[in-house]
Amino acid sequence: MSQPFDLCPDHPEPTKAKTTAPASLKKKRKVGESSTNTASVQHLRLGLVLLKGFVKPEDQVEIVRTCRQLGIGPGEFYKPSFKNGTKMKLWMMCLGKNWDPTTGFYGPTRPCDGAQLGLHQDKDESGRSINQGLPIISISLGDTAEFLFGDTRDKDRATKVNLESGDVLILGGRSRLLFHGISHVKPNTAPTWLKEETGLRPGRINLTFRQY
C-alpha cells in the first residue's frame, strides 16, 4: 500500500504542531518578503480581480496544516488522469463534489485509483452557475506561480501575472469562461516563515472554491 502524499513530510503531525502567535510570524519575515497585512486590489479585467496578500500569515499557516491533515487522512491527495490515461501534473483533493477529468462532470465521490496547468476554461459546472457568472475563487499558498489568462488557448498571447502566497484570485462575471492556467511554479519563492512554521515541501497549494 502506497504512502499518502504528505505536504509537510519533515514536520510533526498536525495535531502535535505548535501554533505560533501572529506577532512571532511577523518577526520571522525577512526584509523584502511580501507582507500580507496590506492587501491590495488589482482589477486585471472586468470580472477578474486579484487580491494581493489577502490571507494573513497566521491563516496561511493554519490552512497549510489543515490541508496536510486532510491529505494524510482517509481521503488523500491523488493524481487525476485524462481520458487518454495521461496523469495531470498535480496532486488533487475534492471536498464536496468530485471533478472527474475523464468525463468532465462532477460526482458525489471519486473512483479509486491504483504543477503545471494548461490554458483551459472552467465550464463543467451547472448551466445556472456559468450563466449567472458565479465566481470561482482561488487561494494561493507556497511558491509563486505564473498565472496566464486570455480569450483563447494561445499561451503566447496570454497575459501573465504572479500569484504569490496569500493571494486570492476571483474569476467571475464576464471573465467566468476566460481561458486561464499556470505556466510554471517558481522554485524557492515561498515565504521563509511559512516553510519554517509548517515544513511545507517545495511547490504550491491552490484552493479553488466554486458553486456547482
C-alpha positions as CSV (number, residue, x, y, z in Angstrom):
1,M,0.0,0.0,0.0
2,S,1.5,3.3,-1.1
3,Q,2.1,6.1,1.4
4,P,-0.2,9.2,1.2
5,F,1.2,12.4,-0.3
6,D,2.4,14.5,2.6
7,L,2.6,18.3,2.1
8,C,4.9,18.6,5.1
9,P,6.9,15.4,5.3
10,D,9.6,16.6,7.7
11,H,7.3,18.3,10.2
12,P,5.5,16.9,13.3
13,E,1.9,15.6,13.0
14,P,-0.6,18.5,12.7
15,T,-2.2,17.6,16.0
16,K,1.2,18.0,17.7
17,A,2.4,21.1,15.9
18,K,2.7,24.2,18.0
19,T,0.8,27.2,16.8
20,T,2.9,30.3,16.5
21,A,1.5,33.6,17.6
22,P,0.9,36.2,14.8
23,A,3.5,38.5,16.4
24,S,6.1,35.8,16.2
25,L,5.3,35.3,12.5
26,K,5.7,39.0,11.8
27,K,9.2,39.0,13.4
28,K,10.2,36.0,11.3
29,R,9.5,37.7,8.0
30,K,12.7,38.8,6.2
31,V,13.1,42.2,4.6
32,G,11.8,42.1,1.1
33,E,9.3,39.3,1.6
34,S,5.7,40.2,0.8
35,S,3.6,41.3,3.7
36,T,0.0,40.0,3.9
37,N,-1.0,42.8,6.2
38,T,-1.5,45.3,3.4
39,A,-3.7,43.6,0.8
40,S,-4.2,45.5,-2.4
41,V,-6.9,45.1,-5.1
42,Q,-6.0,44.7,-8.7
43,H,-8.7,44.7,-11.4
44,L,-7.0,42.6,-14.1
45,R,-10.0,42.9,-16.4
46,L,-13.8,43.0,-16.0
47,G,-14.7,40.1,-13.7
48,L,-11.1,39.1,-12.9
49,V,-9.9,40.5,-9.6
50,L,-6.6,39.8,-7.8
51,L,-6.4,40.4,-4.0
52,K,-2.7,40.6,-3.3
53,G,-1.6,39.4,0.1
54,F,-5.2,38.9,1.3
55,V,-4.6,35.9,3.5
56,K,-2.9,36.7,6.8
57,P,0.3,34.8,7.7
58,E,-1.3,33.0,10.7
59,D,-4.2,32.0,8.5
60,Q,-1.8,30.7,5.8
61,V,-0.1,28.5,8.4
62,E,-3.4,27.2,9.6
63,I,-4.6,26.4,6.1
64,V,-1.4,24.5,5.2
65,R,-1.7,22.4,8.4
66,T,-5.4,21.7,7.7
67,C,-4.6,20.7,4.1
68,R,-1.8,18.5,5.3
69,Q,-4.0,16.7,7.8
70,L,-6.7,16.1,5.1
71,G,-4.0,14.8,2.7
72,I,-2.6,12.2,5.0
73,G,-6.1,11.2,6.1
74,P,-8.6,8.7,4.5
75,G,-9.3,10.9,1.5
76,E,-5.7,11.5,0.5
77,F,-4.4,13.5,-2.5
78,Y,-4.4,11.8,-5.9
79,K,-3.2,12.5,-9.4
80,P,-6.2,12.7,-11.8
81,S,-5.9,11.2,-15.3
82,F,-7.2,12.5,-18.6
83,K,-9.2,10.3,-21.0
84,N,-6.1,9.1,-22.7
85,G,-4.7,7.9,-19.4
86,T,-2.1,10.7,-19.0
87,K,-1.7,11.9,-15.5
88,M,-2.2,15.5,-14.7
89,K,0.9,17.4,-13.3
90,L,-0.6,18.0,-9.9
91,W,-2.0,16.3,-6.8
92,M,-5.6,17.0,-6.1
93,M,-8.3,16.5,-3.5
94,C,-12.0,17.4,-3.8
95,L,-14.2,18.4,-0.8
96,G,-17.8,18.3,-1.7
97,K,-18.5,17.1,-5.3
98,N,-15.6,15.5,-7.1
99,W,-14.5,16.6,-10.6
100,D,-13.6,13.7,-12.9
101,P,-11.3,14.9,-15.8
102,T,-12.2,11.7,-17.9
103,T,-15.9,12.7,-18.1
104,G,-15.8,16.5,-17.4
105,F,-18.5,16.0,-14.8
106,Y,-18.9,16.4,-11.0
107,G,-20.0,13.5,-8.9
108,P,-20.6,12.7,-5.2
109,T,-17.4,10.6,-4.9
110,R,-14.3,9.9,-6.9
111,P,-13.3,6.5,-8.2
112,C,-10.3,4.8,-6.5
113,D,-7.1,4.7,-8.5
114,G,-4.1,2.4,-8.1
115,A,2.2,22.0,-11.1
116,Q,1.5,22.9,-14.2
117,L,-1.9,23.5,-15.7
118,G,-2.5,24.3,-19.4
119,L,-4.9,27.1,-20.5
120,H,-8.4,25.9,-20.1
121,Q,-12.0,27.1,-19.3
122,D,-13.8,26.1,-16.1
123,K,-17.1,25.0,-17.8
124,D,-18.0,21.7,-16.1
125,E,-20.3,23.4,-13.5
126,S,-24.0,23.7,-14.0
127,G,-25.5,25.9,-16.7
128,R,-27.1,28.1,-14.0
129,S,-23.7,28.7,-12.3
130,I,-22.0,29.6,-15.6
131,N,-24.8,31.7,-17.0
132,Q,-25.0,33.7,-13.8
133,G,-21.3,34.2,-13.8
134,L,-20.9,32.9,-10.3
135,P,-17.3,33.4,-9.4
136,I,-14.6,30.8,-8.9
137,I,-12.3,31.8,-6.1
138,S,-8.7,30.6,-5.8
139,I,-6.3,30.9,-2.9
140,S,-2.5,30.5,-3.5
141,L,-0.1,29.3,-0.8
142,G,3.6,28.4,-1.0
143,D,5.7,29.1,-4.1
144,T,4.8,31.8,-6.6
145,A,3.1,30.7,-9.8
146,E,2.9,32.4,-13.1
147,F,-0.8,32.7,-14.0
148,L,-1.9,33.1,-17.6
149,F,-5.2,34.3,-18.9
150,G,-6.7,35.3,-22.2
151,D,-9.5,35.0,-24.7
152,T,-8.0,31.9,-26.4
153,R,-5.8,28.9,-25.7
154,D,-2.8,30.7,-27.2
155,K,-0.3,30.9,-24.4
156,D,1.9,33.3,-26.4
157,R,-0.8,35.9,-26.4
158,A,-1.9,35.4,-22.8
159,T,-1.4,38.0,-20.1
160,K,0.9,36.9,-17.3
161,V,0.7,37.8,-13.6
162,N,2.3,36.3,-10.5
163,L,0.3,34.6,-7.8
164,E,2.1,34.7,-4.5
165,S,1.5,33.1,-1.2
166,G,-1.6,34.7,0.4
167,D,-3.0,36.0,-2.9
168,V,-6.7,35.5,-3.7
169,L,-8.0,35.4,-7.3
170,I,-11.6,35.9,-8.2
171,L,-12.8,34.8,-11.7
172,G,-16.5,35.6,-12.4
173,G,-18.9,37.8,-14.4
174,R,-17.7,38.4,-17.9
175,S,-14.5,36.6,-17.1
176,R,-16.2,33.5,-15.9
177,L,-15.2,31.5,-19.1
178,L,-11.9,33.1,-19.5
179,F,-9.0,30.8,-20.6
180,H,-6.5,30.5,-17.8
181,G,-3.8,28.3,-16.5
182,I,-0.4,28.1,-14.8
183,S,2.7,28.2,-16.9
184,H,5.1,27.3,-14.1
185,V,5.8,27.5,-10.4
186,K,8.9,29.4,-9.4
187,P,11.1,27.4,-7.0
188,N,12.2,28.7,-3.6
189,T,9.8,31.6,-3.6
190,A,7.5,30.6,-0.7
191,P,7.8,32.8,2.4
192,T,10.6,31.6,4.7
193,W,8.3,31.9,7.7
194,L,5.7,29.7,6.1
195,K,8.2,26.9,5.4
196,E,9.7,27.2,8.9
197,E,6.3,27.0,10.6
198,T,4.8,24.2,8.6
199,G,7.6,22.3,6.9
200,L,5.8,22.8,3.6
201,R,7.6,20.9,0.8
202,P,8.6,22.9,-2.4
203,G,5.6,23.7,-4.6
204,R,2.3,25.5,-4.5
205,I,-1.0,24.8,-2.9
206,N,-4.1,26.1,-4.7
207,L,-7.5,26.0,-3.0
208,T,-10.3,26.5,-5.5
209,F,-13.9,27.3,-4.4
210,R,-16.8,27.0,-6.9
211,Q,-20.6,26.6,-6.8
212,Y,-21.8,23.7,-8.9
